[in-house]
Amino acid sequence: DQAPNCRPDRPTAALRLLEAAVRRSPDPDHPDPKTVYLLAMAQSAALQYQEAIATMKRAQLLNSSSANPSRQLGIDILNQLGRVYTQVGDNSAAIASYTDSLGMDPAQRDIYLRKADAVFPSSPVQAIRVLLDGLPHDPTSSAIRDAMREDISKLKPANREPVAEMLQAALPKLPVAEEY
């Protein structure tokens, strides 16, 4: 699970090993989804992003069609897909992956942060909405609050009023400081 942190000379070795493991699966048409996922992680670490996307989608399909699909593996695949889509500049696909992941487990603070980062370039107001949606799952999160503060500081004047209204509406339900 540590492919993104491999030393520069390690992804190639990991790729070879994992490709061999997938090929040697007892059923080559239905290898273990976790092994396929790890192969995708190694491809990503080796900067083979398009291959990683295709392999993650295959892992996702294998996992969801298995007799006992792993919920956690499904979440991990979606989160990594979002990360790789961000790397290739496909923010809409990243947002979709993060949205699906949050649908499976809404208590993922880091995914709210990643999704907000992907949303911000096209819709700063919606990015702040994403962060507000994450706050009930981790009300004391300094990371979400810091991200919200940073995003608010980058708002253009036209976006300030809608965000102010959104924050005002959130005050009774959420521990949103008036400092924003």
ROMIDO-197092 format. One line per 5 residues: number of its first residue (from 1); for each residue z negated, x, y of C-alpha. Coordinates in nm, 2 decimals. Example, Ala and Ser with C-alpha at 12.3 -4.5 7.8 and 13.67 -1.06 7.14 Angstrom:
2
1	-0.78:1.23:-0.45 | -0.71:1.37:-0.11
This chain:
180
1	0.00:0.00:0.00 | -0.01:0.30:0.23 | 0.37:0.36:0.26 | 0.37:0.34:0.65 | 0.12:0.63:0.66
6	0.30:0.86:0.42 | 0.37:1.22:0.54 | 0.74:1.26:0.64 | 0.83:1.42:0.31 | 0.66:1.15:0.10
11	0.87:0.83:0.15 | 1.16:0.98:-0.04 | 0.95:1.06:-0.34 | 0.78:0.72:-0.32 | 1.13:0.56:-0.30
16	1.25:0.73:-0.62 | 0.93:0.65:-0.81 | 0.93:0.28:-0.71 | 1.30:0.23:-0.76 | 1.25:0.37:-1.11
21	0.96:0.14:-1.17 | 1.16:-0.16:-1.06 | 1.45:-0.06:-1.29 | 1.23:0.00:-1.59 | 1.06:-0.34:-1.56
26	1.04:-0.53:-1.89 | 1.26:-0.79:-1.73 | 1.49:-0.61:-1.47 | 1.59:-0.95:-1.32 | 1.23:-1.04:-1.26
31	1.03:-0.72:-1.19 | 0.67:-0.74:-1.07 | 0.67:-0.87:-0.71 | 0.39:-0.62:-0.61 | 0.61:-0.33:-0.72
36	0.91:-0.47:-0.53 | 0.69:-0.51:-0.23 | 0.57:-0.15:-0.25 | 0.93:-0.04:-0.28 | 1.00:-0.23:0.04
41	0.71:-0.06:0.21 | 0.85:0.28:0.11 | 1.19:0.19:0.24 | 1.03:0.09:0.57 | 0.84:0.42:0.58
46	1.17:0.60:0.52 | 1.32:0.41:0.82 | 1.55:0.21:0.58 | 1.48:-0.11:0.77 | 1.77:-0.33:0.65
51	1.70:-0.23:0.29 | 1.33:-0.30:0.34 | 1.40:-0.65:0.47 | 1.62:-0.73:0.17 | 1.37:-0.59:-0.07
56	1.08:-0.78:0.10 | 1.28:-1.10:0.08 | 1.33:-1.03:-0.29 | 0.96:-0.96:-0.34 | 0.89:-1.29:-0.16
61	1.12:-1.48:-0.39 | 0.98:-1.32:-0.70 | 0.63:-1.39:-0.59 | 0.69:-1.75:-0.50 | 0.88:-1.82:-0.83
66	0.63:-1.65:-1.05 | 0.40:-1.85:-1.28 | 0.10:-1.74:-1.07 | 0.21:-1.66:-0.72 | -0.03:-1.44:-0.52
71	-0.12:-1.60:-0.19 | -0.24:-1.27:-0.05 | 0.09:-1.09:-0.16 | 0.28:-1.37:0.01 | 0.09:-1.31:0.33
76	0.13:-0.94:0.31 | 0.50:-0.97:0.26 | 0.54:-1.20:0.56 | 0.33:-0.97:0.78 | 0.53:-0.66:0.68
81	0.86:-0.86:0.73 | 0.74:-0.94:1.08 | 0.66:-0.57:1.14 | 1.00:-0.45:1.02 | 1.19:-0.72:1.21
86	1.01:-0.60:1.52 | 1.12:-0.24:1.44 | 1.48:-0.35:1.43 | 1.45:-0.56:1.75 | 1.48:-0.91:1.59
91	1.18:-1.07:1.76 | 1.28:-1.43:1.66 | 1.27:-1.33:1.29 | 0.94:-1.15:1.35 | 0.80:-1.45:1.52
96	0.91:-1.68:1.23 | 0.75:-1.44:0.97 | 0.42:-1.42:1.17 | 0.42:-1.80:1.21 | 0.46:-1.85:0.83
101	0.19:-1.60:0.76 | -0.05:-1.77:1.00 | 0.03:-2.10:0.83 | -0.09:-1.95:0.51 | -0.40:-1.79:0.67
106	-0.48:-1.88:1.03 | -0.77:-1.64:1.05 | -0.56:-1.32:1.10 | -0.65:-1.19:1.44 | -0.41:-0.90:1.42
111	-0.12:-1.13:1.35 | -0.19:-1.34:1.66 | -0.17:-1.01:1.85 | 0.16:-0.91:1.69 | 0.31:-1.25:1.73
116	0.21:-1.26:2.10 | 0.37:-0.92:2.15 | 0.70:-1.04:1.99 | 0.69:-1.37:2.19 | 0.61:-1.21:2.53
121	0.95:-1.07:2.63 | 1.12:-1.41:2.60 | 0.83:-1.64:2.69 | 0.52:-1.49:2.85 | 0.35:-1.83:2.88
126	0.40:-1.90:2.51 | 0.26:-1.56:2.43 | -0.06:-1.65:2.60 | -0.06:-1.98:2.41 | -0.04:-1.78:2.09
131	-0.34:-1.57:2.19 | -0.53:-1.89:2.28 | -0.44:-2.03:1.94 | -0.60:-1.73:1.78 | -0.92:-1.74:1.98
136	-1.09:-2.02:1.78 | -1.06:-1.82:1.46 | -1.23:-1.52:1.62 | -1.41:-1.65:1.94 | -1.57:-1.31:2.02
141	-1.25:-1.11:1.97 | -1.23:-0.84:2.24 | -0.88:-0.75:2.11 | -0.75:-1.11:2.18 | -0.93:-1.13:2.51
146	-0.80:-0.78:2.62 | -0.44:-0.88:2.51 | -0.47:-1.20:2.71 | -0.60:-1.02:3.01 | -0.31:-0.76:2.99
151	-0.04:-1.03:2.94 | -0.18:-1.23:3.23 | -0.16:-0.92:3.45 | 0.21:-0.89:3.37 | 0.30:-1.25:3.46
156	0.55:-1.32:3.73 | 0.44:-1.56:4.00 | 0.64:-1.85:3.85 | 0.44:-1.82:3.53 | 0.10:-1.80:3.68
161	0.05:-2.17:3.75 | 0.14:-2.29:3.39 | -0.09:-2.03:3.25 | -0.37:-2.12:3.49 | -0.34:-2.49:3.38
166	-0.34:-2.39:3.01 | -0.65:-2.18:3.05 | -0.82:-2.46:3.25 | -0.75:-2.70:2.97 | -0.89:-2.46:2.72
171	-1.22:-2.40:2.90 | -1.40:-2.70:2.75 | -1.30:-2.62:2.39 | -1.29:-2.24:2.38 | -1.51:-1.96:2.51
176	-1.24:-1.86:2.77 | -1.40:-1.68:3.05 | -1.31:-1.80:3.40 | -1.22:-1.44:3.49 | -0.87:-1.49:3.37
